[in-house]
Amino acid sequence: MKDYCLRATAADGKIRAFVASSRLLVDEAASIHKTTPVATAALGRTLTAAAIMGLMSGNDDDNTTISIKGDGVLGGILAVTDGLGRVRGYVHYPQADVANRADGKLDVGGGIGKGKLTVSKDVGLKEPYIGTVELVSGEIAEDIAAYYVISEQTPSVVSLGVLVDCNHSVKAAGGFFLQLLPGDWGDIIDKLEAHIASFPPISQILADGKTPEDIMDLLLSPFGYEITQKSEISFRCNCSVERAYGALVAMGRDEIASLLTEDGKADIECHFCLSKYSFDARDLQKILENSN
């Protein structure tokens, strides 16, 4: 079954909800970057959040970027998505590791440490919208929720989870966002908080065989809801020979001339999918000639 995300409205339009299952895309990212379990969990939570946030935009061509920079051993995470939930990303130090928490769970917060989370939304205007908040815990979900409250004044409940198997593959991954839309909320906040207070981790719910439809029903059945959209999400990199060539050109004449003299070639590696693009001496010479 492919990864996908459901969108729904509830409580007469006062709540909007997104529930995603993302095991395949997280497992693909972990396989590409050969991440440790804690790096898999950190990257997977961020990729899942990015895919959901991309679908929120409502425009296929919009781009959303989540950048996390911390002082922990993982360094930071970058995830980029379009409006179709096609996401790519990497963790700065994928082989870094940290001891599990006292409760035996992966210590994502310890791996990230203290720092900042930045969300950039490119919606086709002259400048992207950029919001930055201090990390609350480094556990990703709480930090995303804090971003929405502080930068977008949108009360949000965010849950993100990745369950890593003993062989380091991804057993389950997913997330949900619940957001209150502008209006008279009445006692909805209190009811919602009470309802979800005892929810187990979403990764465990998914590992137990529940689907996003099941989870949406568990979350919203007391409020009356309607599923309005189902969208496939995936790990998808947009790198290409043309983009790599453009990156090479952007290095400038001096750097290219140095590569030509010292190495006689240039190798460009994509940070997101680790694809490599090689350019020989003729390619470098052509760039130099065209830049005259």
C-alpha positions as CSV (number, residue, x, y, z in Angstrom):
1,M,0.0,0.0,0.0
2,K,1.3,3.4,-0.9
3,D,1.8,6.2,1.7
4,Y,-1.0,8.7,1.8
5,C,-2.6,11.5,3.8
6,L,-6.2,12.2,4.5
7,R,-7.7,15.7,5.0
8,A,-10.9,16.3,6.9
9,T,-13.0,18.9,8.5
10,A,-14.9,18.5,11.8
11,A,-17.0,20.3,14.3
12,D,-18.9,22.3,11.7
13,G,-15.7,23.5,10.1
14,K,-14.0,24.6,13.3
15,I,-11.4,21.8,13.1
16,R,-9.3,20.7,10.1
17,A,-7.3,17.5,10.4
18,F,-4.6,15.7,8.5
19,V,-3.6,12.1,9.1
20,A,-0.7,10.4,7.2
21,S,0.9,7.1,6.9
22,S,4.5,7.5,5.7
23,R,6.4,4.3,6.3
24,L,7.6,3.8,2.8
25,L,8.9,7.3,2.3
26,V,10.7,7.3,5.6
27,D,12.2,3.8,5.0
28,E,13.4,5.0,1.6
29,A,15.1,8.1,3.1
30,A,16.7,5.9,5.8
31,S,18.0,3.5,3.3
32,I,19.4,6.2,1.1
33,H,21.2,8.0,4.0
34,K,22.0,4.9,6.0
35,T,20.7,6.5,9.2
36,T,21.1,5.3,12.7
37,P,17.7,4.5,14.4
38,V,17.6,7.9,16.2
39,A,18.5,9.7,13.0
40,T,15.8,7.7,11.1
41,A,13.2,8.8,13.7
42,A,14.3,12.5,13.6
43,L,14.4,12.6,9.8
44,G,11.2,10.6,9.4
45,R,9.2,12.8,11.7
46,T,10.4,15.9,9.8
47,L,9.7,14.4,6.4
48,T,6.2,13.4,7.5
49,A,5.5,16.9,8.8
50,A,6.8,18.5,5.6
51,A,4.6,16.3,3.4
52,I,1.5,17.2,5.4
53,M,2.3,20.9,5.5
54,G,2.9,20.8,1.7
55,L,-0.6,19.4,1.2
56,M,-2.0,22.2,3.4
57,S,-1.0,24.8,0.8
58,G,-3.7,23.9,-1.7
59,N,-1.4,24.8,-4.6
60,D,0.6,22.1,-6.4
61,D,3.5,24.5,-7.2
62,D,4.0,25.8,-3.7
63,N,7.1,24.7,-1.8
64,T,7.5,24.4,1.9
65,T,10.9,23.9,3.6
66,I,11.4,22.9,7.2
67,S,14.9,23.6,8.6
68,I,15.9,22.4,12.0
69,K,19.3,23.5,13.4
70,G,20.3,22.1,16.8
71,D,23.5,21.7,18.9
72,G,23.0,18.0,19.4
73,V,24.9,15.2,17.6
74,L,22.5,15.1,14.7
75,G,23.3,18.7,13.8
76,G,20.0,19.5,12.0
77,I,17.5,18.4,9.4
78,L,16.3,19.8,6.2
79,A,13.0,18.7,4.5
80,V,11.5,20.2,1.4
81,T,8.1,19.4,-0.2
82,D,5.8,20.6,-2.9
83,G,2.0,21.0,-2.8
84,L,1.6,17.4,-3.9
85,G,3.2,15.9,-0.8
86,R,6.4,14.9,-2.7
87,V,9.1,15.3,-0.1
88,R,12.9,15.1,0.1
89,G,15.3,15.7,3.0
90,Y,18.4,14.8,4.9
91,V,19.8,14.9,8.4
92,H,23.2,16.6,8.7
93,Y,24.9,13.7,10.5
94,P,23.0,10.5,9.6
95,Q,25.4,8.1,11.3
96,A,25.4,10.0,14.6
97,D,23.9,8.2,17.6
98,V,22.7,8.9,21.1
99,A,21.7,6.6,24.0
100,N,18.0,5.8,24.3
101,R,15.9,7.7,26.9
102,A,15.2,6.2,30.3
103,D,11.9,4.8,29.1
104,G,13.7,2.9,26.3
105,K,12.5,5.2,23.5
106,L,14.7,6.8,20.9
107,D,16.0,10.2,22.2
108,V,15.3,12.4,19.2
109,G,15.2,15.5,21.4
110,G,18.7,14.6,22.8
111,G,20.0,14.1,19.3
112,I,18.7,17.4,18.1
113,G,19.5,19.4,21.2
114,K,18.7,23.1,21.6
115,G,18.3,25.4,18.5
116,K,15.8,26.8,16.1
117,L,13.1,25.6,13.7
118,T,12.5,27.6,10.5
119,V,9.6,27.1,8.1
120,S,9.8,28.8,4.7
121,K,6.8,28.9,2.4
122,D,7.3,29.8,-1.3
123,V,3.8,30.5,-2.6
124,G,4.8,32.3,-5.8
125,L,5.2,35.8,-4.3
126,K,8.3,37.9,-4.6
127,E,9.6,36.7,-1.3
128,P,8.8,33.5,0.6
129,Y,7.1,33.6,4.0
130,I,9.6,32.7,6.7
131,G,8.9,31.9,10.4
132,T,11.4,30.9,13.0
133,V,10.9,29.7,16.5
134,E,13.1,28.3,19.3
135,L,12.9,24.5,19.6
136,V,10.6,23.5,22.5
137,S,12.0,20.0,22.9
138,G,13.7,18.9,19.7
139,E,11.1,16.1,19.4
140,I,9.8,17.7,16.2
141,A,6.0,17.4,16.8
142,E,6.0,19.8,19.8
143,D,8.3,22.2,17.8
144,I,6.0,22.2,14.8
145,A,3.0,22.9,17.0
146,A,4.8,25.8,18.6
147,Y,5.6,27.2,15.2
148,Y,1.9,27.2,14.3
149,V,0.9,28.9,17.5
150,I,3.7,31.5,17.5
151,S,4.2,32.3,13.8
152,E,0.7,31.6,12.4
153,Q,-1.5,32.0,15.5
154,T,-3.1,28.7,14.8
155,P,-3.7,26.4,17.8
156,S,-2.5,23.0,16.7
157,V,-2.1,19.5,18.0
158,V,0.7,17.7,16.2
159,S,1.7,14.0,16.6
160,L,4.6,12.5,14.6
161,G,6.1,9.0,15.1
162,V,8.6,6.6,13.6
163,L,8.9,3.0,14.8
164,V,12.3,1.5,13.9
165,D,12.5,-2.3,13.8
166,C,15.4,-4.3,15.2
167,N,17.0,-4.6,11.7
168,H,16.9,-0.8,11.4
169,S,14.1,-0.8,8.8
170,V,11.0,1.3,9.4
171,K,8.2,-0.7,10.9
172,A,5.7,2.2,11.0
173,A,5.7,5.9,10.5
174,G,3.1,8.6,10.3
175,G,1.6,11.7,11.9
176,F,-1.5,13.8,12.4
177,F,-2.3,17.5,12.6
178,L,-5.4,18.9,14.3
179,Q,-5.9,22.6,13.9
180,L,-8.6,25.0,15.1
181,L,-9.7,27.5,12.4
182,P,-10.7,31.1,13.2
183,G,-14.1,31.4,14.8
184,D,-16.0,30.8,18.1
185,W,-14.5,27.6,19.5
186,G,-16.7,27.4,22.6
187,D,-15.6,24.4,24.6
188,I,-14.1,22.5,21.6
189,I,-10.5,23.0,22.8
190,D,-11.2,21.4,26.2
191,K,-13.1,18.5,24.6
192,L,-10.4,18.0,22.0
193,E,-7.6,18.0,24.6
194,A,-9.5,15.6,26.9
195,H,-10.3,13.3,24.0
196,I,-6.7,12.9,22.7
197,A,-4.9,13.0,26.1
198,S,-4.7,9.2,26.4
199,F,-3.9,8.5,22.7
200,P,-0.9,6.1,22.3
201,P,1.9,7.1,19.9
202,I,0.7,7.2,16.4
203,S,3.6,5.0,15.2
204,Q,2.3,2.3,17.6
205,I,-1.3,2.8,16.3
206,L,-0.1,2.3,12.7
207,A,2.1,-0.7,13.7
208,D,-1.0,-2.3,15.2
209,G,-2.6,-2.2,11.7
210,K,-4.7,0.9,11.9
211,T,-5.1,2.9,8.7
212,P,-5.3,6.7,8.4
213,E,-9.1,6.3,8.0
214,D,-9.2,4.4,11.3
215,I,-7.1,7.0,13.1
216,M,-9.2,9.9,11.7
217,D,-12.3,8.2,13.1
218,L,-10.6,7.7,16.5
219,L,-9.6,11.4,16.5
220,L,-12.8,13.0,15.3
221,S,-15.8,10.7,15.8
222,P,-17.0,12.8,18.8
223,F,-17.1,15.9,16.7
224,G,-18.7,14.9,13.5
225,Y,-16.3,14.9,10.5
226,E,-16.0,14.6,6.8
227,I,-13.0,13.4,4.9
228,T,-12.5,15.8,2.0
229,Q,-9.2,14.6,0.3
230,K,-6.9,11.6,0.0
231,S,-3.5,12.3,-1.4
232,E,-0.5,10.1,-2.1
233,I,2.7,11.2,-0.4
234,S,6.2,10.0,-1.4
235,F,9.9,10.6,-1.2
236,R,10.8,12.3,-4.4
237,C,13.9,14.2,-5.3
238,N,13.9,16.7,-8.2
239,C,17.6,16.7,-8.9
240,S,18.8,16.3,-12.5
241,V,21.8,16.7,-14.8
242,E,20.5,20.1,-15.7
243,R,20.2,21.2,-12.0
244,A,23.7,19.9,-11.2
245,Y,25.1,21.7,-14.2
246,G,23.5,24.9,-13.0
247,A,25.0,24.4,-9.6
248,L,28.4,24.0,-11.2
249,V,28.0,27.2,-13.2
250,A,27.0,29.0,-10.1
251,M,30.4,28.2,-8.5
252,G,32.0,30.9,-10.7
253,R,34.9,31.0,-13.1
254,D,37.7,30.9,-10.5
255,E,36.4,27.7,-8.8
256,I,35.7,26.0,-12.1
257,A,39.2,26.9,-13.4
258,S,40.7,25.5,-10.3
259,L,38.7,22.2,-10.7
260,L,39.9,22.0,-14.3
261,T,43.5,22.5,-13.4
262,E,43.7,20.3,-10.3
263,D,41.2,17.5,-11.0
264,G,40.2,17.8,-14.7
265,K,36.6,17.0,-13.7
266,A,33.8,17.8,-11.2
267,D,31.5,15.6,-9.3
268,I,28.2,17.0,-7.9
269,E,26.3,15.0,-5.3
270,C,22.7,15.7,-4.4
271,H,22.3,16.2,-0.6
272,F,18.8,14.8,-0.7
273,C,19.1,11.5,-2.6
274,L,22.9,11.2,-2.9
275,S,22.7,10.9,-6.7
276,K,26.0,11.8,-8.3
277,Y,26.6,13.8,-11.5
278,S,30.0,13.9,-13.2
279,F,31.3,16.5,-15.6
280,D,34.6,16.0,-17.4
281,A,37.2,18.5,-18.6
282,R,35.3,19.3,-21.8
283,D,32.2,20.2,-19.7
284,L,34.3,22.5,-17.5
285,Q,36.1,24.1,-20.5
286,K,32.7,24.7,-22.1
287,I,31.5,26.5,-19.0
288,L,34.6,28.7,-18.9
289,E,34.2,29.6,-22.6
290,N,30.5,30.5,-22.2
291,S,31.3,32.7,-19.2
292,N,33.6,35.0,-21.1
